[in-house]
């Protein structure tokens, strides 16, 4: 029987896995020899994955939020572990899973792993760190880590919107220079995201026509500092309508990008705080992860 490592963050979201773990284990154990590992602290999932021996497990299943998923992917990338990944989302936002059609219902997501298909996905490398779906700075991006966990547990995704709205009153533009092989951009920005996802922070959403999760390219979105409130309103309207051609919005695709900024400008990687840096190379690692997703033939 194939072997499966089930990595569980018991504190994710509304701590849903505390009551769901037995059911998930029963579903998976019908087809796999399951080893359960519950995380105890931040970066514990990364350390556990890096301790895996080559060939020890055929599948690693993550039960947690986007942060736990990021830790597991970081462990796979840093440890150069070649093992298939699956995801049972039980966090608050679960942006990555939404982009891939993974069920939000825990039991359904577990059943889908049994009858699934494989896909390969790109992963972002931010200096010596990794992200599965976004590296972002500026307005809204601190909503994911500044919203208290108890508020997230009660309000769910709405907590991110509330925190994002609150940040509008204190927007401070960030001066950055960004260089790719094709262009160089410099200016004062309210927001920026280097992503491989259909949405960022639960607030900025992209049209399916402009995003491919396995094409080797990032989607880069920058919002320049507006000259007045009318321009700001136009930018906000463009974001809500997914109209990226508005004045003040820069949107393009690239395989890699170098950002020249400041240590005073924090970033988020998959919703987790990341210290600012003067200069960082952000690279798309093409087809880095093999992931199980729901079988489309059964939908």
Buried (B, 14 or more C-beta within 10 A) or exposed (E): EEEBBBBBBBBBBBBBBEEBBEEBBEBBBEBBEBEBBBBEEEEBBBEBBBEBEEEEBBBBBBBBBBBBBBBBBBBBBBBEBEBBBBBBBBBBBBBBBBBBEBBEBBBEBBBBBBEBEEBEBBBBBBBEBBBBBBBBBBBBBBBBBBBEBEBBBEBBEBBBBEBBEBBEEEBEBBEBEBBBEEEEBEBEBBBBBBBBBBBBBBBBBBEEEEBEBBBEBBBBBBBBBBEEEEBBEBBBEBBEEEEBEBEBBBBBBBBBBBBBBEEEBBBBBBBBEBEBBEEBEBBBBBBBBBBBBBEEEEE
